Amino acid sequence: METAPANSFTATGASWSGGTATFTGISSTRGLRVGEQVAVSGFTPAGYNGTHTITALTGTSVSVAIASNPGAY
């Protein structure tokens, strides 16, 4: 998963439930904020890819709003 150059990172996993996709295995979410948009790329299935709004953060995960189930990662 990548964001704008100043806030880029890699995720090793993804899951979806009830309109929220969660990207996991992130070494740091420092510099990211809830409400900011991130550009996601490189995931299969491609339904995870696109520009999404961050809805929640932990130290190692980022959750974004994705209305439909993108499929199993």
Phi and psi in degrees as a GROMACS rama.xvg file:
@    title "Ramachandran Plot"
@    xaxis  label "Phi"
@    yaxis  label "Psi"
@TYPE xy
-127.516  152.712  GLU-2
-123.151  -165.308  THR-3
-54.5903  151.846  ALA-4
-46.7348  -38.2186  PRO-5
-70.7352  -22.1282  ALA-6
-126.705  59.748  ASN-7
-102.772  147.84  SER-8
-158.894  170.29  PHE-9
-119.244  137.61  THR-10
-111.918  147.052  ALA-11
-105.112  -4.95692  THR-12
-153.994  164.215  GLY-13
-152.244  146.611  ALA-14
-146.465  163.806  SER-15
-136.849  140.334  TRP-16
-157.04  126.092  SER-17
54.0719  39.9933  GLY-18
90.1878  4.72812  GLY-19
-126.333  127.676  THR-20
-101.737  136.436  ALA-21
-119.689  125.083  THR-22
-100.169  129.594  PHE-23
-121.981  171.505  THR-24
76.7116  26.1936  GLY-25
-88.8515  130.747  ILE-26
-68.4543  -31.2003  SER-27
-161.894  139.451  SER-28
-106.225  15.2234  THR-29
-55.1897  134.517  ARG-30
92.8404  -11.456  GLY-31
-92.9183  154.713  LEU-32
-138.328  144.437  ARG-33
-59.2644  135.384  VAL-34
97.7386  -17.3564  GLY-35
-84.2409  152.834  GLU-36
-91.9827  144.963  GLN-37
-129.438  146.236  VAL-38
-97.2861  120.434  ALA-39
-104.041  133.011  VAL-40
-146.757  160.019  SER-41
87.0998  5.38173  GLY-42
-94.5646  146.617  PHE-43
-125.082  122.271  THR-44
-72.9513  154.193  PRO-45
-66.9991  -11.1269  ALA-46
-61.147  -20.0869  GLY-47
-77.4467  -21.9232  TYR-48
-78.1922  151.076  ASN-49
134.955  -175.972  GLY-50
-97.192  123.352  THR-51
-131.353  157.335  HIS-52
-95.9253  129.725  THR-53
-68.7501  128.363  ILE-54
-108.26  -21.5313  THR-55
-161.59  152.868  ALA-56
-136.906  144.734  LEU-57
-126.559  -174.382  THR-58
-65.4477  -23.6844  GLY-59
-131.606  11.851  THR-60
-145.323  155.138  SER-61
-130.08  128.74  VAL-62
-109.023  140.42  SER-63
-135.098  158.069  VAL-64
-82.2492  121.658  ALA-65
-136.235  113.994  ILE-66
-61.6968  -46.7023  ALA-67
-105.381  151.579  SER-68
-62.953  117.651  ASN-69
-77.79  -8.9885  PRO-70
107.712  170.74  GLY-71
-75.2341  135.795  ALA-72
